[in-house]
Amino acid sequence: MKMLLHIILLLAIAISVTSATFSKKDQKAIADQLNVVRAKYAEMENIGNMHEVKFDEDLLKIAVRIANCEDLKGGIDIVKKSELEETSTNSGAVPMHLLPMRTEIACVQNLLTCTKFSEPICLLAPYTTEKQIKRGSIGSECTNGVVERKLCKAPRPAPAPSQ
């Protein structure tokens, strides 16, 4: 009987974890919608180095771990998915999701196994600050060229060292 309860509990946790992630199609739609907001914000605020964000699989793995209440830190910021369309904060600071050097995003649903988050969250990387904002017309301060909404292309990752 105890074994059956353990199996049921493990199945419930497994279902919870797999239902935590949005589909790849939804992840890309979230990134696309955020890029629309980022482009509008960059035009409004004269930010010349606003980068495009893209869904990142590795970041998704970290997001699932955080949604499971693991306390991970370093190089990422967490924002509620519902806040991705906001363009201002009470403090007057640039919202985290609109910092121009962000290039990666991954979102997860809130899990029943963790009460830390009451709604879906998104992780944004890399870590960046307002100090990295370069003023100018949208796309004017891009070192790797621009993509369709005049957002900067993300820098290519460095190649892995050969062995």
N, C-alpha and C positions, 0 to 999 in steps of 0.2 A: 504494500500500500504506500509506504514511504517512497519507494522507487518511482511509482506512478506519479506521485505529487511532484517529485523532483523533475521528472520528464515534462510534465505539464508546465511547470515553472520555467524550465529552460526553453520550451517552445514559445511560451508567451514572451520571453525576453527576446528571442530570435526574431519573432514577428515584429515586435516593437522596434528593434534596431533596423530591420530592412525596410519598414514603413517610414523610417525617419528621413530617408533621402527623397528629394524630388527627382523626377526622371531627368535624363540628360537634356531632353528637349525643354523641360521646364527650367532647368538650370541656365540654359542658353537664353531662354526668353527673359529670365530675371536679369541676366547680364546685359542683354540688349536694352531692356527698359531702363536700367540704371545708366547705361551709356547715353540714352536720350536725355536723362536728367543731368548728367555730367556735362554734356555739350551745351545745354541751355544755361547751366550755372556758369560755365567757363565764359560764355559770351556775355552774360550779365555782369560778371565780376572781373572781366579782362584777365583771364588766366590763360597764358599762352602755352603752358606745358601740361594741360589736362590729358592724361592717358586713358586709352580704352581699357576697360576691364574685361577679362574673359573667365569663363568657368574653368576651374582647376581641379583635376581629379585628386591630386595629393592633398590639397587643402580640404577637400571633401572628407578624406579619411580623418583628418584632424577634427573637423567639424562634428563628425559622428562621435568621436571620442569625447569631445566637450559636451555634446548633447547628452551623453551618458554620465555626466557629472565628473568626468576626469578633470583635474585642475591643471590645465596646460597653459603655459605662458611663453611669450617670446615671439616677436616678429609678426604678430597678427592682432587684429582688433575684431571685436564682436559687436554687431549691431542688429537690432530687431529688424526682421524683414519688412515690417510695416513702416519703418522709418526711412526706407530707401528712396522715397519720393520727396522727402522733406528737403528744403533748401536753406533752412535756417535753424539756429539753436537758441535757447534762452540766453546763453552766455555771450552770444555774438561771434563765437568761434566758427570756423569752417566745420560743417558736419564731417565726421570721420569718413563717410562713404564718398565725400566730394573732395578729399585731399587728392591733388593731381597725380601723385606718383604711384597710386594704387594701380595694380595691373591684374590682380587675381581675386576671384570671388567663388564661394561655395556656400550653399544654404541647406539647412536641415530643418525638419519639423521638430517640435518639442516632443520629448519622449515621456511616456507614462512612468518610466523607471527613474526619472530625474525631475524634481519639482523646481529646480533652479531657474528654468526658463518657462514662461507661461505661453509663449508663442514661438513661431519659427524664428530662427536666428541665421545670420549670415556672417561668415568670416571674410575679412578683407586683408589682403597682403600685397606687397610687403608693408611693414611698419613704416610710417612716414609722418612728417609734421608740417605745419603751416610754413615753416622756414624754407621749405623747398618750392614754394610757389614762385613762378616767374611770371611777371606781369607782361601783358601784350595781347594782341588780338588772338583769338582761338587758333591754335595750331602754329603760331609764329615762333614758338620756342621749343619745337620738337627736334630732337637730335637724330631720330630714326625715321623721319617722315611722318605722314598722317594717313589715317584711314578715312572712310567715308564721312562721318560727321565732323571732320576736321580735328578729331582727337588724335593724340600722338600714338604711334605704334609702340607697343611694348618692346623694350630691348630684348634681344634674343638671349636665352640662357647660355652661359658659358658651356662649351662642350665638356663632357666628362673626360677626365684624364685617361689615356689609354694605358693598358697594363701590359 
